[in-house]
Amino acid sequence: MLDKADSSWRPILSAGLAALDAAHPAYFADLMRDDYLPTEGRLFAAFAQPLDAVRYVLVGEGPYPRPESATGFCFMDGAVQSLWSESGLSKPVNRATSLRNFMKMLLVADGQLDIARTSGDAMAHIALKARAIGSPYIQTREDLQGKLTEQGFLLLNATLVFRSHVPPLKEAKAWLPFLQTVLAGLADHAEANGKMPPTLVLWGKIAEQLKALPANERFPKAVSEHPYNLSFIGNAAMQELFGKMNLLQKNNPTR
């Protein structure tokens, strides 16, 4: 599974797995006997982002609870292809509630959408522009993931696995030793190269567990509710963070 991670991460990930195993010796044996997501060896897919490229660590809760949706990247729903439909966002985007609210937040931040009107005719009008020939808007979920990668995002979940019979909060607690090692390794790497550590972007209560880790104090942070909450669309801190990146545009130099 580590083959899907960039080679720059291997020592840190190996140390993180050892830390988890020391804290919970039976965890991996139990996991290998169980059904869990993501499938296809994508447990560490998020670490395909090279260590040197990480500027932000976006931490969600856990994998989507559907095999086709769980990609190993936080809130990147593998079932989503096209972002747009004739009436607004595509049906798969609307099903992926977090992705839907994230896109609407981006549109509000860009001044394309009024926070008081984020559905119906307002979205249809934007979709018409987005789907037009020569549109400046990105078209697919893969495009959006690529834009986030270009901005230096490590798209990580607070728990790397989903099991239907294990509460997400309990699963996430088991991964805390691993995440402590990952964050400490990130901070050490940045400081060794004379840089500030990346910004931690924590979404939701499960992600906020990372604030209890010793390594947490070494990072600047941006914290919000999870995007599955409608209030996320109007979150001013998230609009400020992501708005300048123009993630929905094909060519988006940072303003």
C-alpha positions as a Markdown table, in Angstrom:
| # | Residue | x | y | z |
|---|---|---|---|---|
| 1 | Met | 0.0 | 0.0 | 0.0 |
| 2 | Leu | 2.9 | 2.3 | 0.6 |
| 3 | Asp | 3.7 | 2.1 | -3.1 |
| 4 | Lys | 1.0 | 4.7 | -3.8 |
| 5 | Ala | 2.8 | 7.2 | -1.6 |
| 6 | Asp | 5.6 | 9.4 | -2.9 |
| 7 | Ser | 9.0 | 8.0 | -1.9 |
| 8 | Ser | 9.8 | 11.1 | 0.1 |
| 9 | Trp | 7.2 | 10.0 | 2.7 |
| 10 | Arg | 8.3 | 6.4 | 3.2 |
| 11 | Pro | 10.5 | 6.9 | 6.4 |
| 12 | Ile | 7.8 | 9.1 | 8.0 |
| 13 | Leu | 4.9 | 6.7 | 7.1 |
| 14 | Ser | 6.9 | 3.7 | 8.3 |
| 15 | Ala | 7.6 | 5.4 | 11.6 |
| 16 | Gly | 3.9 | 6.4 | 11.9 |
| 17 | Leu | 2.8 | 2.8 | 11.3 |
| 18 | Ala | 5.2 | 1.6 | 14.0 |
| 19 | Ala | 3.8 | 4.2 | 16.4 |
| 20 | Leu | 0.2 | 3.0 | 15.7 |
| 21 | Asp | 1.3 | -0.6 | 16.1 |
| 22 | Ala | 3.0 | 0.1 | 19.4 |
| 23 | Ala | -0.1 | 1.9 | 20.8 |
| 24 | His | -2.6 | -0.6 | 19.5 |
| 25 | Pro | -0.8 | -3.9 | 18.8 |
| 26 | Ala | -3.9 | -5.8 | 17.6 |
| 27 | Tyr | -5.1 | -3.0 | 15.2 |
| 28 | Phe | -3.6 | -4.0 | 11.9 |
| 29 | Ala | -4.2 | -7.7 | 12.4 |
| 30 | Asp | -7.9 | -7.0 | 13.1 |
| 31 | Leu | -8.1 | -4.6 | 10.1 |
| 32 | Met | -6.6 | -7.1 | 7.7 |
| 33 | Arg | -9.3 | -9.6 | 8.7 |
| 34 | Asp | -12.1 | -7.1 | 8.2 |
| 35 | Asp | -13.8 | -5.3 | 5.4 |
| 36 | Tyr | -12.8 | -1.7 | 5.2 |
| 37 | Leu | -12.5 | 1.3 | 2.8 |
| 38 | Pro | -10.8 | 2.5 | 0.7 |
| 39 | Thr | -10.2 | -0.6 | -1.4 |
| 40 | Glu | -7.5 | -1.3 | -4.1 |
| 41 | Gly | -4.6 | -0.5 | -1.8 |
| 42 | Arg | -5.4 | 3.2 | -1.6 |
| 43 | Leu | -4.9 | 3.6 | 2.2 |
| 44 | Phe | -2.0 | 6.0 | 1.7 |
| 45 | Ala | -3.0 | 7.5 | -1.6 |
| 46 | Ala | -3.1 | 11.0 | -0.2 |
| 47 | Phe | 0.7 | 10.9 | 0.3 |
| 48 | Ala | 1.3 | 10.9 | -3.4 |
| 49 | Gln | 1.8 | 14.6 | -2.8 |
| 50 | Pro | 5.6 | 14.9 | -2.4 |
| 51 | Leu | 6.7 | 16.1 | 1.0 |
| 52 | Asp | 8.4 | 19.2 | -0.4 |
| 53 | Ala | 5.2 | 20.2 | -2.1 |
| 54 | Val | 3.0 | 20.3 | 0.9 |
| 55 | Arg | 1.8 | 23.8 | 1.9 |
| 56 | Tyr | -1.5 | 22.9 | 3.5 |
| 57 | Val | -2.8 | 19.7 | 5.3 |
| 58 | Leu | -6.5 | 19.5 | 4.8 |
| 59 | Val | -7.9 | 17.1 | 7.3 |
| 60 | Gly | -11.4 | 15.7 | 6.9 |
| 61 | Glu | -13.2 | 13.0 | 9.0 |
| 62 | Gly | -12.8 | 9.7 | 7.1 |
| 63 | Pro | -13.4 | 7.9 | 3.8 |
| 64 | Tyr | -16.8 | 8.1 | 2.1 |
| 65 | Pro | -18.8 | 4.9 | 3.2 |
| 66 | Arg | -19.1 | 3.7 | -0.4 |
| 67 | Pro | -16.5 | 1.7 | -2.3 |
| 68 | Glu | -16.7 | 3.7 | -5.5 |
| 69 | Ser | -16.4 | 7.0 | -3.5 |
| 70 | Ala | -13.6 | 6.3 | -1.1 |
| 71 | Thr | -10.4 | 7.3 | -2.9 |
| 72 | Gly | -7.9 | 7.7 | -0.1 |
| 73 | Phe | -8.1 | 11.5 | -0.5 |
| 74 | Cys | -10.3 | 13.5 | 1.9 |
| 75 | Phe | -13.7 | 14.6 | 0.4 |
| 76 | Met | -12.7 | 13.6 | -3.1 |
| 77 | Asp | -15.6 | 11.4 | -4.1 |
| 78 | Gly | -14.5 | 8.9 | -6.7 |
| 79 | Ala | -18.1 | 8.5 | -7.9 |
| 80 | Val | -18.1 | 12.1 | -9.1 |
| 81 | Gln | -16.9 | 12.8 | -12.7 |
| 82 | Ser | -18.6 | 15.9 | -14.1 |
| 83 | Leu | -19.1 | 18.8 | -11.7 |
| 84 | Trp | -21.9 | 20.4 | -13.6 |
| 85 | Ser | -25.4 | 19.7 | -15.0 |
| 86 | Glu | -27.9 | 21.7 | -17.0 |
| 87 | Ser | -29.6 | 22.7 | -13.8 |
| 88 | Gly | -26.6 | 23.4 | -11.6 |
| 89 | Leu | -24.2 | 21.0 | -9.9 |
| 90 | Ser | -24.3 | 17.4 | -11.1 |
| 91 | Lys | -26.3 | 14.7 | -9.3 |
| 92 | Pro | -23.1 | 12.9 | -8.0 |
| 93 | Val | -21.8 | 16.3 | -6.6 |
| 94 | Asn | -25.1 | 16.9 | -4.9 |
| 95 | Arg | -25.0 | 13.5 | -3.4 |
| 96 | Ala | -21.5 | 14.2 | -2.1 |
| 97 | Thr | -22.7 | 16.8 | 0.4 |
| 98 | Ser | -19.3 | 18.0 | 1.5 |
| 99 | Leu | -18.1 | 18.5 | -2.1 |
| 100 | Arg | -21.3 | 20.3 | -3.0 |
| 101 | Asn | -21.0 | 22.8 | -0.1 |
| 102 | Phe | -17.3 | 23.3 | -0.8 |
| 103 | Met | -18.0 | 24.2 | -4.4 |
| 104 | Lys | -20.8 | 26.6 | -3.4 |
| 105 | Met | -18.4 | 28.2 | -0.8 |
| 106 | Leu | -15.9 | 28.7 | -3.6 |
| 107 | Leu | -18.5 | 30.4 | -5.8 |
| 108 | Val | -19.6 | 32.7 | -2.9 |
| 109 | Ala | -16.0 | 33.6 | -2.2 |
| 110 | Asp | -15.5 | 34.4 | -5.9 |
| 111 | Gly | -18.6 | 36.7 | -6.0 |
| 112 | Gln | -20.4 | 34.3 | -8.5 |
| 113 | Leu | -23.0 | 33.3 | -6.0 |
| 114 | Asp | -25.0 | 35.2 | -3.4 |
| 115 | Ile | -24.9 | 33.6 | 0.0 |
| 116 | Ala | -28.7 | 34.2 | 0.3 |
| 117 | Arg | -29.3 | 32.3 | -3.0 |
| 118 | Thr | -27.2 | 29.2 | -3.4 |
| 119 | Ser | -29.5 | 26.9 | -5.3 |
| 120 | Gly | -32.2 | 26.9 | -8.0 |
| 121 | Asp | -32.0 | 29.5 | -10.7 |
| 122 | Ala | -28.8 | 30.9 | -9.3 |
| 123 | Met | -26.9 | 27.7 | -9.7 |
| 124 | Ala | -28.5 | 27.0 | -13.1 |
| 125 | His | -27.1 | 30.4 | -14.3 |
| 126 | Ile | -23.6 | 29.5 | -13.2 |
| 127 | Ala | -23.8 | 26.0 | -14.7 |
| 128 | Leu | -24.8 | 27.5 | -18.0 |
| 129 | Lys | -21.6 | 29.6 | -18.0 |
| 130 | Ala | -19.5 | 26.7 | -16.8 |
| 131 | Arg | -20.7 | 24.3 | -19.5 |
| 132 | Ala | -20.4 | 26.8 | -22.4 |
| 133 | Ile | -17.8 | 26.2 | -25.1 |
| 134 | Gly | -14.6 | 27.9 | -24.1 |
| 135 | Ser | -15.7 | 28.1 | -20.4 |
| 136 | Pro | -13.0 | 29.2 | -18.0 |
| 137 | Tyr | -14.4 | 26.7 | -15.4 |
| 138 | Ile | -12.9 | 23.3 | -14.6 |
| 139 | Gln | -15.2 | 20.5 | -15.5 |
| 140 | Thr | -14.5 | 17.4 | -13.4 |
| 141 | Arg | -13.7 | 16.2 | -9.9 |
| 142 | Glu | -10.3 | 15.2 | -11.1 |
| 143 | Asp | -9.7 | 18.8 | -12.3 |
| 144 | Leu | -10.6 | 20.1 | -8.8 |
| 145 | Gln | -8.3 | 17.6 | -7.2 |
| 146 | Gly | -5.5 | 18.6 | -9.5 |
| 147 | Lys | -6.0 | 22.3 | -8.6 |
| 148 | Leu | -5.8 | 21.5 | -4.9 |
| 149 | Thr | -2.7 | 19.5 | -5.5 |
| 150 | Glu | -1.1 | 22.4 | -7.4 |
| 151 | Gln | -1.8 | 24.6 | -4.4 |
| 152 | Gly | 0.1 | 22.2 | -2.2 |
| 153 | Phe | -2.7 | 20.4 | -0.4 |
| 154 | Leu | -2.2 | 17.1 | 1.3 |
| 155 | Leu | -5.8 | 15.8 | 1.3 |
| 156 | Leu | -5.8 | 13.7 | 4.5 |
| 157 | Asn | -8.5 | 12.1 | 6.6 |
| 158 | Ala | -8.4 | 12.0 | 10.4 |
| 159 | Thr | -9.0 | 8.3 | 10.1 |
| 160 | Leu | -7.6 | 6.6 | 7.0 |
| 161 | Val | -10.2 | 3.8 | 7.0 |
| 162 | Phe | -13.9 | 3.3 | 7.2 |
| 163 | Arg | -15.6 | 0.2 | 8.7 |
| 164 | Ser | -19.3 | 0.1 | 8.9 |
| 165 | His | -19.4 | -1.4 | 12.4 |
| 166 | Val | -16.7 | 0.9 | 14.0 |
| 167 | Pro | -17.8 | 4.4 | 15.0 |
| 168 | Pro | -15.7 | 7.0 | 13.1 |
| 169 | Leu | -14.6 | 8.7 | 16.3 |
| 170 | Lys | -13.2 | 5.5 | 17.7 |
| 171 | Glu | -11.5 | 4.6 | 14.4 |
| 172 | Ala | -9.9 | 8.1 | 14.3 |
| 173 | Lys | -8.5 | 7.8 | 17.9 |
| 174 | Ala | -6.6 | 4.7 | 16.8 |
| 175 | Trp | -4.9 | 6.7 | 14.1 |
| 176 | Leu | -3.7 | 9.5 | 16.4 |
| 177 | Pro | -0.2 | 8.0 | 16.9 |
| 178 | Phe | 0.2 | 7.7 | 13.2 |
| 179 | Leu | -0.9 | 11.3 | 12.6 |
| 180 | Gln | 1.3 | 12.6 | 15.4 |
| 181 | Thr | 4.3 | 11.1 | 13.6 |
| 182 | Val | 3.2 | 12.5 | 10.2 |
| 183 | Leu | 2.8 | 16.0 | 11.6 |
| 184 | Ala | 6.0 | 15.9 | 13.5 |
| 185 | Gly | 7.8 | 14.7 | 10.4 |
| 186 | Leu | 6.2 | 17.5 | 8.3 |
| 187 | Ala | 7.2 | 20.1 | 10.8 |
| 188 | Asp | 10.8 | 18.7 | 11.1 |
| 189 | His | 11.2 | 18.7 | 7.4 |
| 190 | Ala | 10.0 | 22.3 | 7.0 |
| 191 | Glu | 12.2 | 23.6 | 9.8 |
| 192 | Ala | 15.2 | 21.8 | 8.5 |
| 193 | Asn | 14.7 | 23.6 | 5.2 |
| 194 | Gly | 14.2 | 27.0 | 6.8 |
| 195 | Lys | 10.5 | 27.1 | 6.1 |
| 196 | Met | 7.3 | 27.5 | 8.1 |
| 197 | Pro | 5.4 | 24.3 | 8.6 |
| 198 | Pro | 2.3 | 23.9 | 6.4 |
| 199 | Thr | -1.1 | 25.2 | 7.5 |
| 200 | Leu | -3.4 | 22.7 | 9.1 |
| 201 | Val | -6.9 | 23.0 | 7.8 |
| 202 | Leu | -9.2 | 21.1 | 10.2 |
| 203 | Trp | -12.8 | 20.3 | 9.1 |
| 204 | Gly | -15.2 | 19.0 | 11.8 |
| 205 | Lys | -15.0 | 17.7 | 15.3 |
| 206 | Ile | -13.1 | 14.5 | 14.4 |
| 207 | Ala | -10.4 | 16.4 | 12.6 |
| 208 | Glu | -10.1 | 18.8 | 15.6 |
| 209 | Gln | -8.8 | 15.9 | 17.7 |
| 210 | Leu | -5.5 | 16.7 | 16.1 |
| 211 | Lys | -5.4 | 19.8 | 18.3 |
| 212 | Ala | -4.6 | 17.5 | 21.2 |
| 213 | Leu | -1.4 | 16.1 | 19.6 |
| 214 | Pro | 2.0 | 17.5 | 20.7 |
| 215 | Ala | 2.9 | 18.3 | 17.1 |
| 216 | Asn | -0.2 | 20.5 | 16.7 |
| 217 | Glu | 1.5 | 23.5 | 18.4 |
| 218 | Arg | 4.0 | 23.7 | 15.6 |
| 219 | Phe | 1.5 | 24.5 | 12.8 |
| 220 | Pro | -0.5 | 27.5 | 11.8 |
| 221 | Lys | -4.2 | 26.5 | 11.6 |
| 222 | Ala | -7.5 | 27.3 | 9.9 |
| 223 | Val | -10.4 | 25.5 | 11.6 |
| 224 | Ser | -14.1 | 25.2 | 10.6 |
| 225 | Glu | -17.2 | 23.1 | 10.8 |
| 226 | His | -17.2 | 20.1 | 8.4 |
| 227 | Pro | -18.4 | 21.0 | 4.9 |
| 228 | Tyr | -21.4 | 18.7 | 5.2 |
| 229 | Asn | -22.9 | 21.5 | 7.3 |
| 230 | Leu | -24.8 | 24.2 | 5.2 |
| 231 | Ser | -23.2 | 26.9 | 7.4 |
| 232 | Phe | -19.8 | 26.0 | 5.8 |
| 233 | Ile | -20.9 | 27.8 | 2.6 |
| 234 | Gly | -20.9 | 31.1 | 4.4 |
| 235 | Asn | -17.8 | 30.5 | 6.6 |
| 236 | Ala | -15.7 | 33.7 | 6.2 |
| 237 | Ala | -12.4 | 32.1 | 7.2 |
| 238 | Met | -12.8 | 29.4 | 4.6 |
| 239 | Gln | -13.8 | 31.9 | 2.0 |
| 240 | Glu | -10.7 | 33.9 | 2.8 |
| 241 | Leu | -8.4 | 30.9 | 2.7 |
| 242 | Phe | -9.7 | 29.3 | -0.5 |
| 243 | Gly | -11.1 | 32.3 | -2.4 |
| 244 | Lys | -7.7 | 33.6 | -3.5 |
| 245 | Met | -6.9 | 30.3 | -5.1 |
| 246 | Asn | -9.6 | 30.5 | -7.8 |
| 247 | Leu | -9.9 | 26.7 | -7.7 |
| 248 | Leu | -12.9 | 26.5 | -10.1 |
| 249 | Gln | -11.0 | 28.2 | -12.9 |
| 250 | Lys | -8.9 | 26.4 | -15.4 |
| 251 | Asn | -6.1 | 29.0 | -15.1 |
| 252 | Asn | -6.0 | 30.3 | -11.6 |
| 253 | Pro | -2.9 | 32.3 | -10.6 |
| 254 | Thr | -3.1 | 33.2 | -6.9 |
| 255 | Arg | -4.4 | 36.7 | -6.5 |
